[in-house]
Amino acid sequence: MSLTTSSPAPVQPGSSDRPLSPRNQEKAHALGLTSATGLVIGSIVGTGVFTMPAVIAGAGTMGLLVLVVIAVGAMLLAVLFGQLTKRVPNNDGGLYAYSRHEFGDFAGYLVGWCYWIQSWAGNAAIVASWVFYVDALFGLNHPSGMENWGIALVGLWVPAIINLVGIRQMAWFQNVTVILKFLPLLFVGIVGWFFVSSAHFGAFNASGGSLYSAIGIAAGVALFSFIGVEAAAVTAKRVKDPRRNVSRASILGTAASAILYVLVTAAVMGLVAHHTLVNTGSPFVNAFQTIFPHNAWAGKFIAGVAVASGIGALNGWTLIVTETSRAIAQDDLFPRPFAWVDRKGTAWFGIVVGTVLPSLLMLWRYTSSSGLTVFTYLVDLTVVTVAIPYFVSALAQLTYLVSRRRRVQGWLLARDLCVAGASVLFSMWVTFASGYQVVYQALVVLLAGLILFAFLNARRQRLGETSEPVDLPQESAPTVSTSA
């Protein structure tokens, strides 16, 4: 039974004016442990893994060590989100709900705003990588920016339509695409090692700059590829028995993805010559051609797998974008239309807006940049904006532990303090390693969100939904004497 207790959003034009029927309520909570784990894996293992080896190779073999560190950090975050879901009464919205529960509306809004931005910007990054493999699948060698934008629109709007149909169809599609991509990747991560050549691995630091800059290159794409560890937590409203299944799905999905990432990335770096790897946007095509050198279908096959993988990831992330904005809007901390739902409980307005925005972002990027430049720019923006919600969520758990509200003492308390403390440091390190320019851009995004909050908070004060600050009484105007 779900523990979600948030109050329903105000009835708005375009929303369902009747509560969901018992059957539709069951459909709204259609993610069991298998589907929730599939959502986590599908959200983590998108098209980022299919481009990641090329970017990490640009940093050098030290990038593999960075990938391992990021994998450990992602596992800590998976444990953290499971712990938070178990103790926060209203866990609708995941990271947003944790921060609001511990620090109040303002912190909750900031986390929700940053996470919503990174979610749809992340969809743009996923579809930028997805386009590389569509080009490879159909033999498009030198497509124009507008042609690639048209392909990107297909990748963004097909998952949107699937989500508009309903949560059950979305869960079924998610499970199918997870299987379609996981098995071929596992094949490369195991069988590919029999074809690895040590001469293909580049230098330890191949960035051409300092070790610090190389770490930044590898850390950005590695963390981006692990974003999604919180997928079950964000969609807790849709998960059956969230106190139990969110934790299990987060840990199982993240562990499976971490093992796969390390095996596959190292294998591809040994299968493809370094100078070829750093200049391609579809390294798995080259890797399969090395394993099957005399089979023309090999490259097409893995390109097709990457295309299916990308659609699956975009399918899951479209739900996450929607659930994030819906949860905030239900608490009247976001424009109310994002809480509008149809009779199946689908927040249709959030789906549409969450798809239009990355569509416009891709139009801008494809008319100003090309190739891996588009992908790496979007990755950098996404990484910093998601590090902020991770950081505040970890602080929320740390506050709870040191406030002595927890009754359990001894090694259990020490264990949880280590998880929360390490998650705080990990989030700070990711932000630091991203570089000054990206942090500056994320700050601009955050400040823009504060402008929106000012108007939303003013509306809530007018409606009596939050207490008004007590101001000093205005000074009365001085009286003018008229006596002679």
C-alpha positions, 0 to 999 in steps of 0.5 A, a space after each residue: 500500500 502506498 504511503 503517499 498522503 499528499 492532498 489532491 491538486 485544486 481542480 482546474 480546467 482541463 483536469 479530471 473533476 472526479 476522483 480516480 476510480 478504484 481500478 484507475 487508482 490501481 493503474 496509477 500505482 502500476 509499478 511493482 518491484 520488477 517494473 520499478 527496477 526496470 525503470 531505474 535501469 532504463 533511466 540509468 542505461 540510456 544512450 549515454 553508455 553508448 557514447 560514454 567510452 568515446 568521451 572517457 577515452 578523451 580523458 585517458 585510461 584514468 577515466 575508468 578509475 573515475 567511472 568506478 568512483 562515480 559508480 560507488 557514489 551512485 550506490 551510496 545515493 541509491 541507499 540514501 534515497 531508499 532511507 529517505 523514502 522509508 521515513 518521509 511521510 509524503 515521498 511524492 516527488 522524491 528529492 523535492 519531497 525530502 528537501 521540503 520535508 526537512 527544510 521547508 517550502 523554499 528549499 523544496 522548490 529550489 530542489 524541485 526546480 533544479 531537478 525538473 530543469 535537469 530532467 528535460 535538459 537530460 532528455 535533450 542530452 539523451 536524444 543528442 546521443 540517440 541521433 548518432 545511432 539513428 544516423 549510423 543505423 540508416 547510413 546518414 553520413 553527413 546529415 544537416 542540423 535540421 535533419 538531425 533535429 527532425 530525428 530528435 523530435 521523433 525520439 522525444 515525442 514517441 515516448 511522450 505519446 506512450 506516457 500519454 496513453 497510460 502508466 501500464 503501457 509505459 511500464 510494459 514498454 520500459 521492461 521490453 526495452 531494458 531487455 533489448 539493450 541489457 543483453 547486447 551490452 552484456 555481450 560486449 562486456 563479456 565476449 568483447 574481452 576476448 578481442 581486446 587489444 592492449 595497444 588500443 588503450 590510450 595514455 593514462 591522461 590523454 586530455 592534453 591538459 592537467 590531471 584535474 581537467 581530465 578528471 573533469 571530462 570523465 566525471 561529467 559524462 560518468 555522472 550523467 550516465 548514472 543519473 536515474 538512480 533516483 528514478 524509483 524515488 521520484 516516481 514513488 507515487 506510482 510504485 506499489 509499497 514504496 517504503 519497501 520497493 523504492 529502496 530495493 529497486 534503487 539498489 538493484 538497478 544501480 548495482 546492475 548498471 554499475 557492473 555493466 558500465 565498467 565492463 562495457 566501457 573498458 571493453 570498448 576502449 580495448 576494442 577500438 583504436 584510441 584515435 578512432 574512438 575519440 572521434 566517433 559518436 557511435 563507438 559501439 558500432 566500431 566495437 561490434 565491427 571489431 568482434 564481427 569483422 566480416 559481417 556487415 550486419 554487426 554495426 547495424 545491429 548494435 546501432 538498432 540496439 542503441 536506438 531501442 535503448 534510447 527510446 526506452 530511456 526517454 520513455 522513463 525520463 518522460 515519466 520522471 519529468 512529469 512526476 517531478 513537476 506534478 508533485 511540486 504543482 500539487 503543493 502549489 509551488 509550481 504553476 498549477 496546470 502541471 498538476 492537471 491529470 486525466 481520468 487515468 491519473 496522467 499529468 498530461 500538461 507536464 508531459 507536453 511541456 516537458 517534451 516541447 522544452 527539449 525540442 526547442 533546446 535541440 533546435 537551438 543546439 543543432 543550429 549553433 553546434 554539431 557532433 559531440 559538442 552538442 552532447 557534451 554541452 548538454 551533459 555538463 548542464 545536466 550534471 551540475 543541475 542534478 548535483 544540487 538536488 543530490 546535495 540537498 537531499 543528502 543534507 536532509 538525511 544528515 540533518 535528521 541523523 545529527 538532530 537526535 530524532 533517530 532512536 537507533 544508536 551504535 553501528 547502525 547510526 554510524 553506518 547511516 552517517 557515513 552514507 549521508 556524509 559521503 553523499 554530501 561530499 560526493 555531490 560537492 566533488 561532482 560540482 567542483 569537478 564540473 568546471 567554472 563555466 558549467 557551474 556559472 550556467 547552472 547558477 543562472 538557471 537557479 536564479 531564473 527559478 527564484 524569479 518564478 518562486 517570487 510570484 508563486 509565493 506571492 500568490 500563496 500568501 494572497 490565498 492564505 496557503 502560507 503565512 505572511 511575514 510580519 512587517 513593521 507598521 507604516 509610518 503615518 504621514 506627518 500632520 501639518 499645523 494650520 495655526 497662525 
